Amino acid sequence: MPLSPEEIRSLQAKARQLRCDMVDVTVWAGGAHIGGALSMTDVLTALYYHYLNVKPAEPGWPERDRFVLSKGHGGVGLAAVLADKGYYSKDLLKEFNHFKSPFGMHLDGNKVPGVDASTGSLGHGLSMSVGMALGARFQKQSWRTYCLLGDGECNEGSVWEAAMAAHHYKIDTLTAFTDRNHMMIDGRTEDIMSLEPLAEKWRAFGWEVREIDGHDYAQIGAAIEGAQATKGAPTMIICNTVKGKGVGFMEDQVKWHYGSIDSELAAKAKASITGGAS
Ligand SMILES: Cc1ncc(C[n+]2csc(CCOP(=O)(O)OP(=O)(O)O)c2C)c(N)n1
């Protein structure tokens, strides 16, 4: 069922809060991949606050939907979401990436409740997702697998090996997203290693492809529901996003791929997120 206007408003409010939480974690950690966390926040919010069938009190629940953050450097974003969902105390976020903390910059599935796959080395998450989705099929389980990739990550050849396998096995319980913020670590994707025509590439690999505004909840919801209804093929949802989304001075700025924030800059960032000056 399409998201109602009320549900959309509620998700937007949640995303504002989560973006502020991510800013806090970045301050506590001394630095984080904040730009790419902010660009994927709306997709994460739609998944975790509406579509994913999970039980935060029982992270290992066998029938849960799986989520793989293939762009694992976005751990600062996922960590904030999982804390807010109640997988662990928000206080733990103060230790994010500190010595002896369970949280590294890239989340470890053996240490952080709710993390279905340890990622960080780009290019592996889609293969893991294919394996998980096949596992569900072999076990005759109906849970779904969701995977979020970076656009720069799609430079990795292993992404396309996984794409071939997902098509070959007709894994229609697999939904992937590309956070198409048009940037990678060191510049614009089209300058460093061009990806276009990206949608056509996924289609050529046999995927059902949807292209959306990755900050528009009606579009995100419709695309996820379309993927859930698709039979015989995996779906790729290309989410056009803005790196640093929500924080005016970070938006579309490659230097905010990874950055440090002090409390003064954090206040400015939060004012921007909540509608104050940027
Ligand atoms: C195999 C591998 N090579 C290099 C890196 C270093 N690295 C971290 S983030 C990043 C850029 C990724 O770009 P993108 O997927 O577009 O991420 P986003 O812009 O959404 O943050 C790179 C190259 C890595 N984590 N893994």
Ligand as a Chemical Component Dictionary entry (heavy atoms), coordinates in Angstrom:
data_LIG
# 
_chem_comp.id                   LIG 
_chem_comp.type                 NON-POLYMER 
_chem_comp.pdbx_formal_charge   1 
_chem_comp.three_letter_code    LIG 
# 
loop_
_chem_comp_atom.comp_id 
_chem_comp_atom.atom_id 
_chem_comp_atom.alt_atom_id 
_chem_comp_atom.type_symbol 
_chem_comp_atom.charge 
_chem_comp_atom.model_Cartn_x 
_chem_comp_atom.model_Cartn_y 
_chem_comp_atom.model_Cartn_z 
_chem_comp_atom.pdbx_ordinal 
LIG C1  C1  C 0 37.763 -2.452 -1.935 1  
LIG C2  C2  C 0 37.834 -1.047 -1.406 2  
LIG N1  N1  N 0 38.575 -0.127 -2.056 3  
LIG C3  C3  C 0 38.658 1.141  -1.600 4  
LIG C4  C4  C 0 37.983 1.506  -0.462 5  
LIG C5  C5  C 0 38.114 2.921  0.066  6  
LIG N2  N2  N 1 36.890 3.691  -0.108 7  
LIG C6  C6  C 0 36.083 3.962  0.935  8  
LIG S1  S1  S 0 34.717 4.832  0.512  9  
LIG C7  C7  C 0 35.205 4.884  -1.101 10 
LIG C8  C8  C 0 34.375 5.598  -2.152 11 
LIG C9  C9  C 0 33.121 4.888  -2.418 12 
LIG O1  O1  O 0 32.284 5.678  -3.206 13 
LIG P1  P1  P 0 30.740 5.445  -3.151 14 
LIG O2  O2  O 0 30.474 3.987  -3.219 15 
LIG O3  O3  O 0 30.117 6.270  -4.202 16 
LIG O4  O4  O 0 30.365 5.929  -1.693 17 
LIG P2  P2  P 0 29.584 7.248  -1.233 18 
LIG O5  O5  O 0 29.950 8.364  -2.172 19 
LIG O6  O6  O 0 28.142 6.940  -1.331 20 
LIG O7  O7  O 0 30.021 7.496  0.171  21 
LIG C10 C10 C 0 36.405 4.219  -1.292 22 
LIG C11 C11 C 0 37.100 4.083  -2.593 23 
LIG C12 C12 C 0 37.222 0.512  0.205  24 
LIG N3  N3  N 0 36.521 0.786  1.307  25 
LIG N4  N4  N 0 37.141 -0.740 -0.295 26 
# 
loop_
_chem_comp_bond.comp_id 
_chem_comp_bond.atom_id_1 
_chem_comp_bond.atom_id_2 
_chem_comp_bond.value_order 
_chem_comp_bond.pdbx_ordinal 
LIG C1  C2  SING 1  
LIG C2  N1  SING 2  
LIG C2  N4  DOUB 3  
LIG N1  C3  DOUB 4  
LIG C3  C4  SING 5  
LIG C4  C5  SING 6  
LIG C4  C12 DOUB 7  
LIG C5  N2  SING 8  
LIG N2  C6  DOUB 9  
LIG N2  C10 SING 10 
LIG C6  S1  SING 11 
LIG S1  C7  SING 12 
LIG C7  C8  SING 13 
LIG C7  C10 DOUB 14 
LIG C8  C9  SING 15 
LIG C9  O1  SING 16 
LIG O1  P1  SING 17 
LIG P1  O2  DOUB 18 
LIG P1  O3  SING 19 
LIG P1  O4  SING 20 
LIG O4  P2  SING 21 
LIG P2  O5  DOUB 22 
LIG P2  O6  SING 23 
LIG P2  O7  SING 24 
LIG C10 C11 SING 25 
LIG C12 N3  SING 26 
LIG C12 N4  SING 27 
# 
